Amino acid sequence: MATWDDVRRIMAALPATTERAPREWRARDKNLAWERPLRKGDLAALGDDAPSGDILGVRVEDVGVAEALVADDPAVYFTTPHFAGYPAVLVRLEVIEPDELHELLRDAWLARAPKRVVKEFLEGQGLAGGEGTGLR
């Protein structure tokens, strides 16, 4: 089970990332992750499948990635009509494992952070060229 402290720790380790507001993280001016309580319309759309607990919204590389995550593990990832056609997923924070959360947030950062910052970070990690990151 992951916590907001896990999210905060992971995001703090990524260059050029700030917690702009409580539980809202950005890479420079690009949204990465945010607390996303379910709204009235979300609850109506999800019905009995509406989860309780803390919900994290995470920007992903594209809509295909969002759809794949939801299809692959609907116990962890879900979406609402509000996010239809938008490259983001909603995450049940109390269900996702910390290692999986780390990978999800790092991938969000890799897709959204400034290219120069990403390149410098990867080089510092010994991953020049994007090996092991899904980026090339």
Solvent accessible surface area in square Angstrom, and as a share of the most:
residue,aa,sasa,rsa
1,M,138,0.62
2,A,3,0.03
3,T,56,0.33
4,W,17,0.06
5,D,100,0.52
6,D,25,0.13
7,V,0,0.00
8,R,87,0.32
9,R,136,0.50
10,I,4,0.02
11,M,0,0.00
12,A,83,0.64
13,A,75,0.58
14,L,10,0.05
15,P,52,0.33
16,A,34,0.26
17,T,20,0.12
18,T,82,0.48
19,E,64,0.29
20,R,155,0.57
21,A,39,0.31
22,P,120,0.75
23,R,77,0.28
24,E,40,0.18
25,W,4,0.01
26,R,47,0.17
27,A,0,0.00
28,R,131,0.48
29,D,111,0.58
30,K,89,0.38
31,N,36,0.19
32,L,0,0.00
33,A,0,0.00
34,W,31,0.11
35,E,60,0.27
36,R,7,0.02
37,P,83,0.52
38,L,30,0.15
39,R,136,0.49
40,K,176,0.75
41,G,52,0.50
42,D,7,0.03
43,L,88,0.44
44,A,83,0.65
45,A,55,0.43
46,L,34,0.17
47,G,41,0.39
48,D,154,0.80
49,D,109,0.56
50,A,29,0.22
51,P,23,0.14
52,S,92,0.59
53,G,47,0.45
54,D,61,0.32
55,I,5,0.03
56,L,0,0.00
57,G,0,0.00
58,V,0,0.00
59,R,42,0.15
60,V,7,0.04
61,E,109,0.49
62,D,67,0.35
63,V,50,0.29
64,G,42,0.40
65,V,55,0.31
66,A,8,0.06
67,E,109,0.49
68,A,59,0.46
69,L,41,0.20
70,V,36,0.21
71,A,83,0.64
72,D,121,0.63
73,D,42,0.22
74,P,84,0.53
75,A,62,0.48
76,V,9,0.05
77,Y,5,0.02
78,F,14,0.06
79,T,56,0.33
80,T,4,0.03
81,P,92,0.58
82,H,121,0.54
83,F,14,0.06
84,A,81,0.63
85,G,66,0.64
86,Y,88,0.34
87,P,19,0.12
88,A,2,0.01
89,V,1,0.00
90,L,1,0.00
91,V,0,0.00
92,R,38,0.14
93,L,3,0.02
94,E,86,0.38
95,V,62,0.36
96,I,1,0.00
97,E,101,0.45
98,P,45,0.28
99,D,120,0.62
100,E,59,0.27
101,L,0,0.00
102,H,82,0.37
103,E,98,0.44
104,L,14,0.07
105,L,0,0.00
106,R,49,0.18
107,D,56,0.29
108,A,1,0.01
109,W,0,0.00
110,L,12,0.06
111,A,41,0.32
112,R,42,0.15
113,A,8,0.06
114,P,37,0.23
115,K,179,0.76
116,R,140,0.51
117,V,9,0.05
118,V,12,0.07
119,K,127,0.54
120,E,93,0.42
121,F,37,0.15
122,L,11,0.06
123,E,83,0.37
124,G,68,0.66
125,Q,108,0.48
126,G,66,0.63
127,L,51,0.25
128,A,58,0.45
129,G,57,0.55
130,G,2,0.02
131,E,76,0.34
132,G,68,0.66
133,T,13,0.07
134,G,81,0.78
135,L,48,0.24
136,R,227,0.83
